[in-house]
Amino acid sequence: MPVLDLGEETVGERIARLRKERGYTQIELAERIGTIQALISDYERDKLRLNGEMAVRFALALEVSTDELLGLAGTKAARGKKPSRKILRRMEQIEKLPAAQQALLLKTIDTFIKAAGK
């Protein structure tokens, strides 16, 4: 039987990374999959192994395939990254600001992005 190479990242580490990329807290992810925060923590620390049902629940909540969740498919970066919920929430808050404040904030953001690109 061939050796299965799942990469450097454990399933728990992958769950934690995907959760953070999406901008979810452990509590928010627990609510999305119908469990409690303590179990999310245990999965992320590899104290619990995923069964089939939980793998599907995590995959649906994190908007990835079960293959990606288990480390059997290409990474999200290879397919194009979705913005995190944290960024999307901030964008919604920016859109509620008056136009002058939006323009000033966007100018500030553009300055940071330009400086980071150097």
Secondary structure by P-SEA (a helix, b strand, c coil): ccccccccccaaaaaaaaaaaacccaaaaaaaacccaaaaaaaaaccccccaaaaaaaaaaaccccccccccccccccccccccaaaaaaaaaaaaccaaaaaaaaaaaaaaaaaaac
